[in-house]
């Protein structure tokens, strides 16, 4: 038994309530178990319970043992002055005048066994062998909540960045967009490059693609080598002038090239990012104003300038291949950058239409492909679009990996089903 499991049992009232009595022999009738409190104070608030001849409204506190009340020093905490019932697994001591309800002989043994099994399971997810018990309608409700939680969690992460630049949404979008161009390997480094070049500065030079490239590649430290070709020499010269003019400091660290496909080289990605800035104005405004997802795709389908048709690195000639941003990368940018920030903006400004648009775009995109999604597919849990795959990623990282089965809708169904089956067997 854990305290969290005891809270769950009280919350869903999964115990034998027949002839319920306090340890002092007073009859107990629970009209409302209360609202689970995840902040400081008692475990459940606004409960309504009849104890003996009186009906009380107030808080309920739960512990594994009665003596935990003193151990947790609740006696000195005014937040606990409104507690009307102390619910415990095992009554081991008299600590105050509060009514005490002991539950250890009233809880299903099968439920306890099932919970123990989930805690100790070693598969891809704790309930892997039972997950197909979940009906499709239950899955859909749970996916909706998981995606909402994921978007709100990412909104909180965006808020950290927004506080750093006085809630300048366009600047924050620029940081995150650059981060997405860096992919997983160079994400932090690309964000640092973006932070080092304000949007206002880029706007002054957006009509000159070579100046944009000079700024991005120069700040990334990629123009330091001796160059033999004319174009790289031009970039070096432009960067030297712009760096002096704007007192720019190149970012610390370095872009990584190892163990990646040439099309993902940081030089190529920065050149594509420069072209995106060159061809587009008011980046975040376009996202907010776009009605259809195809508008975002058209905007992101850029090709680096002609020099890069024959290069992956500066000064190293390669076979002809235009460096166009592929559909896979565009989808990744939409899923991981555009949708979360659009949802965050809508959440902070109370614009439900924008929220709905962000979620609709997820449903229109293909499901992501990675080891987590593959793991769920092997268990029979289908992912049909990016909305589904985002739900599964949230489930795995925030629930399964942390063994939060009691907070998971799927875990609840499995635990409740076992308890119902035990009741049915007893009735037969």
Secondary structure, 3 states (H helix, E strand, C coil): CCHHHHHHHHHHCCCCCCCCECCCCCEEEEEECCEECCCCCCCEEEEEEEECCEEEEEEEEEEEECCHHHHCCHHHCHHHCCEEEEEEEECCCCCCCCCEEECCCCCCHHHHHHHHHHHHCCCCCCCCCCHHHCCHHHHHHHHHHHHHHHHHHHHHHHHHHHHHCCCCHHHHHHHHHHHHHCHHHHHHHHHHHHHHCCHHHHHHCCCCHHHHHHHHHHHCCCCCCCCCCHHHHHHHHHHHHHHHHHCCCCCCCCCCCCCCCHHHCHHHHHHHHHHHHHHCCCHHHHHHHCCCHHHHHHHHCCECCHHHHHEEECCEECCCCCCECCHHHHHHHHHHHHHHHHHHHHHHHCCHHHHHHHHHHHHHCCCCCCHHHHHHHHCCCCCCCHHHHHHHHHHHHHHHCCCCHHHCHHHHHHHHHHHHHHHHHHHC
